Amino acid sequence: MAIEKIGHLKVQIFKIKNRRGYAAVCFDHLTEGKSAQEAYARMVKALRRSSNIEKGF
């Protein structure tokens, strides 16, 4: 399990058991990807979308 950071938020990236790929968990969001980098990139997009919704964009 790797821990990355997006700003002040911690992102946990781990291998999914019984499945192919990786998952990333951060701030009540879960994303999946074929690689750890893809899961992290999807997490960045998910956090950007949720922050824009909170701001009203």
KAKADA-V429417 format. One record per residue. RES is the residue in three letters. PSI is psi in degrees with one decimal (NA if undefined). Layout:
<<RES,PSI> <RES,PSI>>
//
This chain:
<<MET,129.7> <ALA,147.8> <ILE,118.0> <GLU,174.8> <LYS,141.2> <ILE,104.8> <GLY,-124.0> <HIS,-2.2> <LEU,140.0> <LYS,135.0> <VAL,122.2> <GLN,124.1> <ILE,131.2> <PHE,158.8> <LYS,133.8> <ILE,127.6> <LYS,146.6> <ASN,15.1> <ARG,162.8> <ARG,139.1> <GLY,-174.3> <TYR,160.5> <ALA,152.3> <ALA,136.0> <VAL,130.7> <CYS,129.2> <PHE,52.2> <ASP,27.5> <HIS,144.6> <LEU,127.0> <THR,155.1> <GLU,154.1> <GLY,163.8> <LYS,-28.5> <SER,167.1> <ALA,-36.0> <GLN,-38.4> <GLU,-41.1> <ALA,-39.8> <TYR,-44.0> <ALA,-39.7> <ARG,-33.9> <MET,-41.1> <VAL,-44.2> <LYS,-42.1> <ALA,-42.2> <LEU,-35.4> <ARG,-42.4> <ARG,-45.1> <SER,-34.4> <SER,-33.1> <ASN,-35.8> <ILE,-41.8> <GLU,-34.3> <LYS,-17.8> <GLY,20.9> <PHE,NA>>
//
